[in-house]
Amino acid sequence: MQTITVNLSSEISECSYPIYVGSGIVNKSSLILPYLLQKRVAIVTNTTVAPLYMDEMHATLESHGIVSVPIILPDGEEYKNWQTLNQIFDALLTNHCERSTTIIALGGGVIGDLAGFAAATYMRGVPFIQIPTTLLAQVDSSIGGKTGINHPLGKNMIGAFYQPRMILADSATLDTLPEREFNSGIAEIIKYGLIRDHAFFDWLEQNMTKLLAKNHDVLDEAIRRSCKNKIEIVAADEREHGVRALLNLGHTFGHAIENAMGYGVWLHGEAVAAGTLLAAELSQRMHLIGKAEVERIRKIYLLAGLPVVVPNLDPEKYLRLMERDKKVEGGKMRFVLLKRIGEATVCSDVPIAVLTETLVECAVNV
């Protein structure tokens, strides 16, 4: 097991918390107990994860005198909404959960976002622990304090920044993860190499076969390096006023895909992968990178079993959806583009003609 420390010091947050990365640590009581303020917790999970880990976690906590309130939600991105959030509030209120009751998010990114938003708003803020059980959540969504829900008009448009007290990322939980969801998480890992860590991108090219085979040493290293990259960015820009925006490489296009296709039809990582290739193509048309770099990016996503083309939704529909994106500023769409592999930049001066041409030439019917 390795420990990575998140240190935040800004006008918004003054806190420090650990990310534990290892195999077989999901129910290690010595890691969880120090972060509980009272002998009562609410465990938010879903119908897929609960049969795998809930009973053992309940038994582990109970052996130390901790009472757990189970909150089991339906599984899927389509349930990341107000109705499901209210199920959490209903359970917390029905069970008389207090301000010192810790909410534990046990699941993937949807559970982490829902439970985190509930923790940020229930009684104006209660303690929160992230135990992510998907690769995407372990390397991205559980880190940095972003929580929230989707709206029919846009993804993650309603939420709060709220930091957990600790994160426990157990790579052994990924053994039961379906291949499609596992590969979806790799999209976010590749992102770190593209935006700021060329050496990591090189390492991923060399180790992708082992990563796909879930070699635990390689997997733990990929998770550790991804976490390190993200916490450095978050520490520098917690509220996404600057460098944190680079983490959105491929997301402006990806969120449009998820919204247009219907939440849950395309997994988040799949949409980000296709969106990243579109961002690479756009970067080439903006004369920032060359064709060889675009092909190198395409190759690694193909190797990871991820889509590299976006669905043909009609350029006008893409534009309408992207105009609602959180990254729009001053009425201008902002795109994260690549200056080279390992360096990204935010552009708000992309000509509509170039953007439309990219969408037309790079989309396919699905």
Residue, then its C-alpha position, 0 to 999 in steps of 0.5 A: m500500500q502507498t499513501i499520497t497526501v492531498n494538501l489544500s491551502s487556499e481561501i476556499s479550503e485549508c485541509s490535508y487528507p490521504i489517498y490510500v492506494g493498494s490491493g486488498i485494503v477496502n475493509k482495512s479498519s485501521l484506515i477507516l476508523p481514524y476518520l470517523l467522528q462518531k460510532r455511526v456511518a451511512i454507507v451509500t452504494n448501489t445495487t451492483v456494489a452492495p452484494l460484493y462489499m456491503d456485508e463485509m464492510h458492515a461486519t468490519l465496522e460492527s466489530h468495532g462498535i460502529v453502526s452502519v446505515p445502508i443506503i442502496l441506490p439503483d446503478g447507472e449514470e441515468y440515476k444521477n439526478w435529484q430524485t436519487l439524491n433525495q433517496i439519500f436525504d430520506a434515509l439520512l433523515t429517517n435514521h436521524c443521522e447527525r452532523s457528526t455522522t460520516i457518509i461513506a461513498l462505496g462505489g463508482g463515480v456516480i455514487g461518489d458524486l451523489a454521496g459527496f453532494a449529499a454530504a456537502t448539503y445535508m445539515r450544511g455539511v457532514p464528514f465524507i469518505q470516498i471508497p471508489t470501486t471503479l478505475l475511473a473513480q479511483v483515478d479521477s472523480s473521487i479526487g479533488g472534491k467535485t460532487g454533483i448531479n446531472h440535469p436534462l440540459g447538461k452534465n454535472m451542472i448542479g453540485a458543490f466542491y466538497q473535500p472528503r476526509m480520506i480516499l481509499a482506492d483498492s485495486a482488488t475491487l477492479d477484479t470484478l469490474p466489467e471490461r467495458e467499465f475498466n477500459s472506460g477508466i483507462a481513458e482518464i489515465i491516458k488524459y494525465g499523460l496527454i495534458r502534463d506528463h509525457a513520461f507517463f504517456d510513454w510508460l502507458e504505451q509500454n505497459m498497456t497490455k499489462l494494464l488491460a490484464k489487470n496486473h496489480d503492480v502495473l495497475d497500482e502504479a497507474i493509479r498512483r501516478s494518476c492520483k499524483n498528477k491530479i492532486e498536484i493540479v487540484a492543489a494549485d487550482e481547487r475551484e477550476h479558475g486556471v490550470r484545473a481546466l486542463l483536466n477537461l481534455g475531451h470533456t466538452f465533446g464527451h459531455a455533449i455525447e453523453n447528453a445527446m445519446g442519453y446518460g448511460v448509453w455511452l460510458h463517461g470514459e468512452a465519451v471522453a476518449a472519443g472527445t479527446l480524439l476530436a480535441a486532438e483533431l481540432s488541435q491539428r487543425m489549429h496548427l498546434i500538433g502534427k498528424a503523427e501525434v494525432e495518430r499516436i493518440r489514436k493508437i493508444y486509445l484503440l489499444a485500450g479498447l476505447p472509441v476514437v470517433v464521435p457519433n454523428l449528431d449533426p454539428e448544430k446539435y453539438l454546438r447547442l450542447m457545448e454552449r451549455d457546458k460549464k467551461v463556457e466563459g463570457g459567452k465563448m466556448r473554451f476547449v482544452l487543446l494539445k500543444r504536444i503530448g504532455e502539454a495542453t492549453v485552453c483556447s477560447d478563440v476556435p473559429i466556428a468554421v474550423l470546429t464545424e469542419t472537425l465535427v463533420e469530418c470526424a463523426v460517424n453514424v452509430 
